[in-house]
Amino acid sequence: MKRRQFIHKTLGVSLGLNAFNLECASTQIPKKTSGQFFKIKKQKGRWLLINPKGEPFWSIGLNHVDAATLRHLNSGEIWAKKYDNSMKKWLASVQKDLMDWGFNTLGWNQELVTFNAQNKQHSRSFTYEEYQWLDMPYCHLLPFIESHQWETETRLPDIRSKGFEEWCDYVARDQCARMKEDPNLIGYFFTDCPTWVHNRTDNAWKAPLFDPDKLKSSAGKKDLFDLASTYYRVITASIKRYDSNHLILGDRYEAMQPLPEAVIKAALPYVDVFSFQCFAATNTIGEKMQRWANFTNKPILLADSATWLPSKTDGWPPKEDRHIDAIEYGNILETLSQNPNCIGFHLCGAYLRNKVRRYGLKDAVDELDVSTLAIKKINLHHQKWVKSTLN
């Protein structure tokens, strides 16, 4: 049975900071070091992720995993009674769910938690200890710069300044130095949807990083290349100073916004995998990913994408609950599997449906969404394809 036929047939069917610190302090985290880490390799014309065991690994990831949803007042006593106010116990349950649903990677844990005229915020990143409790492959985003296309509060730094270089060194020293021996870490992202030459209406006061009008001249294009080269050089050097073991996954570019080739050319010497967000029809996603695969001749990752039901949305953020369109999810997986540069797809989940995103694989009382079992069947089918094709 063809994969597309299979997909359609299948688818007929309040934690306080002190409490968290005490939990971390009272739990010894074993030092995991195998001496082996995720690598990339080109084999028989196809780029592959290779896991620490030396096996081909196609990353099927879920994004946006945040426990605070379970602490809403209307969630009852689930957090206290089911999880004993323990992130460790909850993350063990998360790992069990993700593996059962056919996901093999935590793509990016931070979840959208506020979205209004005053602020548009994600939840915090997991700590080193929390990643150890989750105990599965993961990618980690480092907060070098707040140039996310939705972010409305933070002034952009002077990338060429000593201050930016000092901040990058601190971020890497604070986080990468602790994670450098973790074989579960696939690699590091930089910025989610950076505004290199585009902006949004509500953050026009600070964006973009580079004036797009300057791209009308060759001198302007060179200036952008030089600026981006400094950005990637400084950040990568900071990471490598403290962790030379893990992959550089770079920015998570917004594929549906202008993205000058000068930026990608500047990143080429520094980035191991080119990562993209792309919310579009499946054929458009395929075209965008193939375009950058051809341009970079490097591995690419669809780091964030999803489609929803009902397909007609009521704006962003949505005003009503939605569900992931599992048929289109399967179609995207199938399309990406035909791209020999693609090493994975991370679903814009989320794990729990909160009051901002309004969709997820579980709801605020920890019950399965109607789309979850269908997504599980698609993931397990895709894993069979990985084993039969890539090994």
C-alpha positions as CSV (number, residue, x, y, z in Angstrom):
1,M,0.0,0.0,0.0
2,K,1.3,3.4,-0.9
3,R,2.1,5.7,2.0
4,R,-0.5,8.3,1.0
5,Q,-3.1,5.6,0.8
6,F,-2.1,4.3,4.2
7,I,-2.4,7.8,5.7
8,H,-5.9,8.3,4.4
9,K,-7.1,4.8,5.3
10,T,-5.6,5.1,8.8
11,L,-7.3,8.4,9.3
12,G,-10.7,7.0,8.7
13,V,-10.3,6.3,12.1
14,S,1.3,26.0,40.1
15,L,4.8,25.1,40.7
16,G,6.7,27.8,42.6
17,L,10.4,28.5,41.9
18,N,11.5,27.5,45.4
19,A,9.8,24.1,45.0
20,F,11.5,23.6,41.7
21,N,14.9,24.5,43.1
22,L,14.4,22.1,46.0
23,E,13.5,19.3,43.6
24,C,16.6,20.0,41.6
25,A,18.8,20.1,44.6
26,S,17.4,16.9,46.1
27,T,17.9,14.9,42.9
28,Q,21.3,13.7,41.8
29,I,21.6,13.9,38.0
30,P,23.9,11.1,36.8
31,K,26.6,12.3,34.4
32,K,25.7,10.7,31.0
33,T,28.6,10.6,28.7
34,S,29.0,8.0,26.0
35,G,31.7,9.8,24.2
36,Q,29.4,9.8,21.2
37,F,27.0,12.4,20.0
38,F,24.6,13.1,17.1
39,K,26.4,13.7,13.9
40,I,25.5,14.3,10.2
41,K,26.6,12.1,7.4
42,K,26.0,12.0,3.7
43,Q,25.4,8.4,2.5
44,K,24.3,7.3,-1.0
45,G,23.3,10.8,-1.9
46,R,21.2,11.4,1.2
47,W,21.9,13.5,4.3
48,L,21.4,11.6,7.5
49,L,21.4,12.3,11.2
50,I,23.5,9.6,13.0
51,N,22.6,8.9,16.6
52,P,25.2,8.2,19.4
53,K,24.8,4.5,18.7
54,G,25.9,5.0,15.1
55,E,22.4,4.4,13.6
56,P,20.5,6.6,11.1
57,F,18.0,8.8,12.9
58,W,15.2,10.8,11.2
59,S,14.0,13.3,13.7
60,I,10.2,13.1,14.3
61,G,9.8,15.9,16.9
62,L,7.1,17.5,18.9
63,N,7.4,21.2,19.9
64,H,5.9,23.2,22.8
65,V,5.9,21.2,26.0
66,D,4.9,23.3,29.1
67,A,3.5,22.0,32.4
68,A,1.9,25.3,33.4
69,T,-1.2,24.4,31.4
70,L,-2.0,21.8,34.0
71,R,-2.0,24.5,36.8
72,H,-5.0,26.4,35.4
73,L,-7.7,26.7,38.0
74,N,-10.1,24.8,35.8
75,S,-7.6,21.9,35.5
76,G,-8.5,20.9,39.1
77,E,-6.0,19.0,41.2
78,I,-4.3,17.2,38.4
79,W,-0.9,18.7,38.9
80,A,-0.9,18.2,42.6
81,K,-2.5,14.7,42.8
82,K,-1.4,13.0,39.6
83,Y,2.1,14.5,39.4
84,D,2.8,15.4,43.1
85,N,3.9,18.9,42.2
86,S,7.0,17.3,40.6
87,M,8.5,18.2,37.2
88,K,10.5,15.0,37.3
89,K,7.4,12.9,37.6
90,W,5.6,14.9,34.9
91,L,8.5,14.7,32.5
92,A,8.7,10.9,32.9
93,S,5.0,10.8,31.8
94,V,5.7,13.2,28.9
95,Q,8.5,10.9,27.7
96,K,6.3,7.9,27.9
97,D,3.6,9.7,25.8
98,L,6.0,11.0,23.2
99,M,7.6,7.6,22.6
100,D,4.2,5.9,22.6
101,W,2.9,8.4,20.0
102,G,5.9,7.7,17.7
103,F,7.9,10.9,18.4
104,N,11.6,10.4,18.9
105,T,12.6,14.0,19.6
106,L,11.6,17.0,21.8
107,G,11.9,19.6,19.0
108,W,11.7,22.8,21.1
109,N,10.0,22.9,24.5
110,Q,9.1,26.6,24.8
111,E,5.4,27.2,24.5
112,L,3.4,30.4,23.5
113,V,1.9,31.6,26.7
114,T,0.8,35.2,26.1
115,F,-0.1,37.0,22.9
116,N,-1.5,40.5,23.3
117,A,-0.7,44.1,22.5
118,Q,1.6,44.4,25.5
119,N,3.6,41.1,25.2
120,K,4.0,38.0,23.2
121,Q,5.9,35.5,25.3
122,H,7.0,32.0,25.3
123,S,7.5,29.9,28.4
124,R,11.1,29.4,29.7
125,S,13.5,26.8,28.3
126,F,13.9,23.5,30.2
127,T,16.9,23.4,32.4
128,Y,19.7,20.8,32.1
129,E,18.1,18.8,35.0
130,E,14.7,18.8,33.2
131,Y,16.2,17.5,30.0
132,Q,17.8,14.7,32.0
133,W,14.4,13.8,33.6
134,L,12.9,13.7,30.1
135,D,15.7,11.4,28.9
136,M,15.2,11.5,25.2
137,P,16.8,13.3,22.2
138,Y,16.1,17.0,22.2
139,C,17.1,20.3,20.5
140,H,17.8,23.4,22.6
141,L,17.3,27.1,21.7
142,L,19.9,29.5,23.0
143,P,18.7,33.1,23.8
144,F,21.4,35.1,22.0
145,I,19.0,37.7,20.5
146,E,15.3,38.5,20.6
147,S,14.6,39.1,17.0
148,H,11.6,36.7,16.8
149,Q,9.1,38.1,14.3
150,W,6.4,38.2,17.0
151,E,8.5,39.7,19.8
152,T,7.5,43.3,20.7
153,E,9.4,44.2,23.8
154,T,13.2,43.9,23.4
155,R,15.6,46.3,21.7
156,L,17.8,44.7,19.2
157,P,21.6,44.7,20.0
158,D,24.4,46.0,17.8
159,I,25.6,42.7,16.4
160,R,29.1,44.1,15.7
161,S,29.5,45.4,19.3
162,K,31.7,44.0,22.1
163,G,28.5,43.9,24.2
164,F,26.9,41.4,21.9
165,E,30.0,39.2,21.9
166,E,30.1,39.3,25.7
167,W,26.5,38.3,26.0
168,C,26.9,35.4,23.6
169,D,29.9,34.2,25.6
170,Y,27.8,34.3,28.8
171,V,24.8,32.4,27.2
172,A,27.1,29.6,26.0
173,R,29.0,29.5,29.3
174,D,25.8,29.3,31.3
175,Q,24.1,26.7,29.2
176,C,26.4,24.9,26.7
177,A,29.1,24.2,29.3
178,R,26.5,22.1,31.2
179,M,25.1,20.3,28.2
180,K,28.3,19.5,26.4
181,E,28.5,15.9,27.5
182,D,24.8,15.0,27.0
183,P,24.4,12.4,24.3
184,N,20.7,13.2,24.1
185,L,21.2,16.7,22.9
186,I,21.0,16.9,19.1
187,G,22.1,20.5,18.7
188,Y,21.5,24.2,19.3
189,F,19.1,26.6,17.7
190,F,19.8,30.3,17.7
191,T,16.7,32.5,17.0
192,D,13.1,31.5,16.2
193,C,11.9,33.3,13.1
194,P,14.6,36.1,13.0
195,T,13.6,39.3,11.3
196,W,16.6,39.8,9.1
197,V,14.8,42.0,6.6
198,H,11.1,41.8,7.5
199,N,8.9,42.9,10.4
200,R,5.4,42.8,11.7
201,T,3.1,45.8,12.2
202,D,3.3,45.7,16.0
203,N,7.1,45.4,16.2
204,A,8.0,47.8,13.4
205,W,9.7,50.1,16.0
206,K,12.6,47.6,16.4
207,A,12.7,45.4,13.3
208,P,14.2,44.4,11.0
209,L,17.9,43.6,11.7
210,F,18.9,45.1,8.3
211,D,17.2,47.7,6.1
212,P,15.8,45.8,3.1
213,D,16.0,49.0,1.0
214,K,19.8,48.6,1.1
215,L,19.5,45.3,-0.8
216,K,18.8,47.3,-4.0
217,S,22.6,47.9,-4.4
218,S,25.5,45.5,-4.5
219,A,27.1,47.4,-1.6
220,G,24.0,46.9,0.5
221,K,24.1,43.1,-0.2
222,K,27.7,43.0,0.8
223,D,26.9,44.9,4.0
224,L,24.2,42.4,4.9
225,F,26.6,39.5,4.2
226,D,29.2,41.1,6.5
227,L,26.7,41.7,9.3
228,A,25.3,38.2,9.1
229,S,28.8,36.7,9.0
230,T,29.6,38.5,12.2
231,Y,26.4,37.2,13.8
232,Y,27.1,33.6,12.9
233,R,30.8,33.8,13.6
234,V,30.4,35.3,17.1
235,I,27.6,32.9,18.1
236,T,29.2,29.8,16.8
237,A,32.6,30.7,18.4
238,S,30.8,31.2,21.7
239,I,29.2,27.7,21.5
240,K,32.3,25.9,20.4
241,R,34.3,27.6,23.1
242,Y,32.3,25.6,25.7
243,D,30.8,22.7,23.6
244,S,32.4,21.2,20.5
245,N,30.4,18.0,20.6
246,H,26.9,19.1,19.4
247,L,25.5,20.2,16.1
248,I,24.8,23.8,15.1
249,L,21.2,24.0,14.0
250,G,21.3,27.8,13.5
251,D,18.3,30.1,13.2
252,R,14.8,28.7,12.6
253,Y,14.1,30.8,9.5
254,E,10.6,31.8,8.5
255,A,10.3,30.3,5.1
256,M,7.2,32.3,4.2
257,Q,9.0,35.7,4.7
258,P,11.7,37.4,2.6
259,L,15.1,35.6,3.3
260,P,18.0,37.1,1.4
261,E,20.6,34.6,0.0
262,A,23.3,36.8,1.6
263,V,22.1,35.6,5.0
264,I,22.2,31.9,4.1
265,K,25.6,32.3,2.4
266,A,27.0,33.9,5.6
267,A,25.7,31.0,7.6
268,L,27.1,28.3,5.4
269,P,30.6,28.0,7.1
270,Y,29.1,27.9,10.5
271,V,25.8,26.0,10.4
272,D,25.5,22.2,10.2
273,V,21.8,22.0,9.6
274,F,19.6,24.7,8.1
275,S,16.3,24.9,10.0
276,F,13.0,26.4,8.9
277,Q,9.5,27.2,10.0
278,C,6.9,27.0,7.3
279,F,3.1,27.1,7.7
280,A,1.7,26.6,4.3
281,A,0.1,24.0,2.0
282,T,2.0,20.8,1.7
283,N,3.2,21.4,-1.8
284,T,4.4,24.9,-0.8
285,I,6.3,23.4,2.1
286,G,7.9,20.9,-0.2
287,E,8.9,23.6,-2.7
288,K,10.4,25.9,0.0
289,M,12.4,23.1,1.6
290,Q,13.7,21.9,-1.8
291,R,14.7,25.4,-2.8
292,W,16.9,25.8,0.3
293,A,18.2,22.3,0.1
294,N,19.4,23.0,-3.4
295,F,20.9,26.3,-2.4
296,T,22.8,25.1,0.7
297,N,23.5,21.5,-0.4
298,K,23.4,20.8,3.4
299,P,21.0,19.0,5.7
300,I,17.7,20.8,6.3
301,L,15.1,20.5,9.1
302,L,11.5,21.5,9.0
303,A,11.6,22.7,12.6
304,D,8.1,24.0,13.0
305,S,4.9,23.4,11.0
306,A,1.3,22.3,11.3
307,T,-2.1,22.6,9.7
308,W,-5.4,22.5,11.6
309,L,-9.0,21.6,11.6
310,P,-11.2,23.5,11.0
311,S,-9.0,24.8,8.2
312,K,-10.7,28.2,8.2
313,T,-9.1,30.0,11.1
314,D,-10.3,33.0,13.0
315,G,-7.0,34.8,13.2
316,W,-4.0,34.4,15.4
317,P,-4.2,33.5,18.2
318,P,-7.4,31.5,17.5
319,K,-10.5,32.3,19.4
320,E,-11.7,28.7,19.5
321,D,-10.1,25.3,20.0
322,R,-8.6,23.6,17.0
323,H,-7.2,20.2,16.2
324,I,-4.1,19.2,14.2
325,D,-5.0,18.1,10.7
326,A,-3.5,14.6,10.8
327,I,-4.0,13.9,7.1
328,E,-2.0,16.9,6.2
329,Y,0.6,16.1,8.8
330,G,1.0,12.7,7.1
331,N,1.2,14.3,3.7
332,I,4.0,16.7,4.9
333,L,6.0,13.8,6.4
334,E,5.6,11.9,3.1
335,T,6.7,15.0,1.1
336,L,9.8,15.6,3.3
337,S,10.8,11.9,3.1
338,Q,11.3,12.4,-0.7
339,N,13.8,15.2,-0.1
340,P,17.3,13.6,0.3
341,N,18.5,16.7,2.3
342,C,15.7,16.6,4.9
343,I,16.7,15.0,8.3
344,G,13.4,15.6,10.2
345,F,10.1,17.3,10.9
346,H,9.1,18.8,14.2
347,L,5.4,19.3,14.6
348,C,4.1,22.6,16.0
349,G,2.2,20.5,18.6
350,A,1.7,21.3,21.3
351,Y,1.8,18.6,24.0
352,L,-0.9,20.3,26.0
353,R,-3.6,22.6,24.6
354,N,-3.4,25.9,26.4
355,K,-5.6,29.0,26.3
356,V,-3.4,30.8,23.8
357,R,-2.4,28.3,21.2
358,R,-5.8,26.5,21.5
359,Y,-4.6,23.1,20.1
360,G,-2.5,20.2,21.4
361,L,-2.2,16.4,21.7
362,K,-3.7,16.6,25.2
363,D,-6.1,19.0,26.7
364,A,-5.8,21.0,30.0
365,V,-7.2,18.1,32.0
366,D,-4.6,15.7,30.5
367,E,-7.0,13.9,28.2
368,L,-6.1,12.9,24.6
369,D,-7.1,15.1,21.7
370,V,-9.1,13.5,18.9
371,S,-6.1,13.8,16.5
372,T,-3.5,12.1,18.7
373,L,-4.1,8.4,17.9
374,A,-4.1,9.2,14.1
375,I,-0.8,11.0,14.4
376,K,0.6,8.1,16.4
377,K,-0.2,5.7,13.6
378,I,1.4,8.0,11.0
379,N,4.5,8.3,13.1
380,L,4.9,4.6,13.6
381,H,4.4,4.0,9.9
382,H,7.1,6.7,9.2
383,Q,9.5,4.9,11.6
384,K,9.1,1.7,9.6
385,W,10.0,3.7,6.4
386,V,13.1,5.0,8.2
387,K,14.2,1.5,9.2
388,S,13.6,0.0,5.8
389,T,15.0,2.9,3.7
390,L,17.8,4.6,5.7
391,N,19.5,1.6,7.4
